[in-house]
Amino acid sequence: MRILYVNPYAGGPGVGRYWRSYYLANEWQASGHEVTIVSPAYHHLMDDEGKPVGSRHYGGVQYHFLPAIRYAGNGLKRLLSMIFFALTLLIFMVRLPRNKRPDLVVYSSAHPFAYPSALFMAKLYGAKIYFEVRDLWPLSLIEVAGVNARHPIVKVLSLIECFAYRASDKVISLLPGALSYMKAHGLLAEKFVYAPNGFSFTASSGALSDNALLGDLERFRNAGEFIFFYAGALGEPNAMHKFVDALEHLDAEGKLRFVIVGKGEQSEEIRRRCIPYDCVSFYGQVDKGVILEALKRVDAGFFVMHDLPIYRFGISLNKLYDYMAMALPVVGAYAAYNDPVLDAGCGLTVAPDQPRDLAQAFMLMSATDKESLKEMGERGRTFLTENFEYKAIARKILI
């Protein structure tokens, strides 16, 4: 079967930080399918400044990059880039040779603006179309970004959302509790497939490049510091300023080190707020191969989240599964429909917006004996293997 996986923010080895598209494509190829990932030649989650337009292979998977509008932040140019992707996707699919036309189109809604283009061409070619929902649009705009429910963009996204639920052959949700919401917006229950983020123990992680991060981690460890690691975006949805709130409650005598790897529109603000704290080190976004190597050299992973109604549908965090895959214990501050850290027994959790409790969790984790930390990490890896390995997730989507 020929599969066209359309993802406006596709990543992979040498492409970008978020590898879901690559992992799924790699597993589908291993099962005998022909897969092409389609993405813009530029988006804000790429590891570098963009890709040449056209077809390239990364990690053994074929990517096709479409012309793109460059942007920074969340302004008008980013919106224009989303709309432009809808146009370039339509042109790309119209021009596909007959022997390259897909049997299945998977559209991943990092944003849904190009879904109508994918649907139109899928129907024209007699292909099935699956709608992969990473975030609930436009609900995320309303409940996370605070956009007015009457905003024209919200209205447009709502129309696309309801249309996609009705028109798609399957709707793939990364959120375990989203079915009730989707049913209320037109989805038939039998179309729903829960397929969360996960991790692949078989896919290539790409070439490991030299990076100052790895050398610094060795230096921190040699200094006897307990290293907490965060790898992810530094934007408003990631709530890392709430981590900064916890720093003032830490024991000044504790030998803790917080290593933060990533980029985002709040990077400068968070760095500025951390200036008084010598225990925090920042690094820009790096290739995931470097991240995976770095995770072997730290003591624990951590993440924080907002306390938002949207999480009543669940969470599915790439960074958490990366920590689990590397058998790291985890500190998390969140409240959601699902509780993967508790389910796995792989760490400590606190309620969001409780900086003192978060600081205490950091200190308690750092004071835990090495054998207990190892057992936590191993429980996380076992839980990941049993529930969130991409080989099973990829198979589930195509059943």
Buried (B, 14 or more C-beta within 10 A) or exposed (E): BBBBBBBBBBBBBBBBBBBBBBBBBBBBBEEEBBBBBBBBBBBBBBBEEEBEBEEBEBBBBBBBBBBBBBBEEEEEBBBEBBEBBBBBBBEBBEEBEEEEBBBBBBBBBBBBBBBBBBBBBBEEBEBBBBBBBBBBBBBBBBBBEEBEEEEEBBEBBBEBBBBBBEBBEBBBBBBBBBBEBBBEBEBEEEBBBBBBBBBBEEBBBBEEEEBEBBEBBEEBBEEEBBBBBBBBBBBBBBBBBBBBBBBEBBEEEBEBBBBBBBBBBBBEBBBEBBEEEEBBBBBEBBBBBBBBBBBEBBBBBBBBBBBBEBBBBBBBBBBBBBBBBBBBBBBBBBBBEBBBBEEBBBBBBBEBBBBEBBBBBBBEBBEBEEEEBEBBBBBBBBBBBEBBBBBBBBEEBBE
